[in-house]
Amino acid sequence: MRFRLETRYADYDTKGHVNNAVYLTFFEMARHRVWVERMNGDADFPFIIAEATVRYVSEAMIGQALDIEITTSEVRAKAWVWSYVIRMVDGGRVVAEGRTVQVMFDYKAHRAMPIPDGVRAQLAGV
C-alpha cells in the first residue's frame, strides 16, 4: 500500500529537515491505514510493537512531498514484519527505510497469541 504522507510544520527541525524521530510516527500512520483501510480492522489494534528500526537514506526538507509504502515482508506464528519505504514524490528518491515487528496480543490475558488465519491471509495481500 502506498500513499501520500501529510507532514506538519511540527515534523521539521530548526534546519527545515524532517526530524529523525518523526519517521516512527510516519510508520505508525502507515500501520493504521493498512490495518483499518486495507484489512478492515478496528482502530484499537490487537497487536503490540516488539521492534522498530529506521535507516535514514537522504534528507527530506520542509515543503517536499513524501510518499510512504508499506508491505508485509514476513509472517511468523505470532508476529509479522511490515517494511516501509519513504520516497520523495518528485523523482522517487528514497528518504528512509525501516521495519516494525508486530506481535498479535491478547490484552485480557496479557500475552502474545497466534495470528488468526483470517488476519494471516490478509497480511499476505499487503
C-alpha positions in Angstrom: 0.0 0.0 0.0 1.4 3.4 -1.0 0.0 6.8 0.0 1.0 10.5 0.4 2.2 11.5 3.8 0.6 14.5 5.4 3.5 16.3 7.0 3.0 19.0 9.6 5.2 22.0 10.5 6.0 20.4 13.8 7.6 17.4 11.9 10.6 19.6 11.0 13.6 20.7 13.0 15.1 24.2 13.1 17.1 23.5 9.9 14.0 22.5 7.9 14.7 18.8 7.9 12.1 16.2 8.8 13.1 15.3 12.4 14.5 11.8 12.8 12.0 10.8 15.5 9.1 11.7 13.2 9.8 8.7 10.9 8.5 6.3 13.5 5.3 8.4 13.5 5.1 8.1 9.7 5.4 4.3 10.1 2.6 4.4 12.7 0.4 6.3 10.2 1.1 3.6 7.6 0.2 0.8 10.0 -3.0 2.5 10.9 -4.1 2.9 7.3 -3.2 -0.6 6.4 -4.9 -2.1 9.4 -8.1 0.0 9.2 -8.5 0.6 5.4 -6.9 -2.4 3.7 -7.5 -5.1 6.4 -10.8 -3.7 7.7 -9.5 -3.9 11.3 -10.5 -2.0 14.3 -8.5 1.2 15.2 -8.0 -0.4 18.6 -5.1 -2.7 17.3 -4.9 -6.3 18.7 -1.1 -6.2 18.4 1.9 -4.6 20.0 5.2 -3.3 18.5 8.1 -5.5 19.5 10.8 -3.9 17.4 11.2 -0.8 15.2 14.2 0.2 13.0 14.8 3.2 10.8 17.6 3.7 8.2 17.9 7.3 7.1 19.0 7.4 3.5 18.7 11.1 2.4 17.2 14.3 3.8 13.7 15.5 3.4 13.1 19.2 3.7 10.1 21.3 4.6 7.7 21.6 1.7 8.9 18.5 -0.1 6.0 16.0 -0.7 6.6 12.4 0.5 5.0 9.1 -0.1 5.2 6.0 2.1 4.9 2.4 1.1 4.2 -0.4 3.5 4.5 -4.1 2.7 4.3 -7.4 4.7 7.8 -8.9 4.4 7.4 -11.8 6.8 4.7 -13.6 8.7 5.5 -15.8 11.7 3.3 -17.8 14.2 2.6 -14.9 16.5 4.2 -11.9 14.7 4.8 -10.3 11.4 7.1 -7.8 9.8 6.0 -4.7 8.0 8.6 -2.9 5.9 8.4 0.7 4.9 10.0 2.9 2.3 9.6 6.7 2.3 10.3 8.4 -1.0 10.2 11.9 -2.5 7.2 12.3 -4.7 9.3 14.2 -7.2 11.9 11.8 -8.6 11.2 8.9 -6.2 14.5 9.4 -4.2 14.5 7.2 -1.1 14.5 9.2 2.1 14.2 6.5 4.7 13.5 2.7 5.1 12.5 0.7 8.1 10.6 -2.1 9.6 8.5 -3.0 12.5 7.7 -6.3 14.2 4.1 -6.6 15.3 3.1 -9.3 17.8 -0.6 -10.4 18.0 -1.6 -9.7 21.5 -4.4 -10.8 23.9 -4.8 -7.7 26.1 -7.1 -9.6 28.6 -4.5 -12.4 29.1 -1.5 -10.0 28.7 0.3 -12.4 26.4 1.2 -13.0 22.8 -1.2 -15.2 20.8 -1.2 -16.9 17.4 -2.2 -14.8 14.4 -5.7 -15.8 13.4 -6.0 -17.5 9.9 -8.1 -14.6 8.6 -5.5 -12.0 9.6 -2.7 -14.2 8.2 -4.5 -14.3 4.8 -5.0 -10.5 4.8 -1.3 -9.9 5.7 -0.3 -11.8 2.6 -2.1 -9.2 0.5 -0.3 -6.2 2.0 
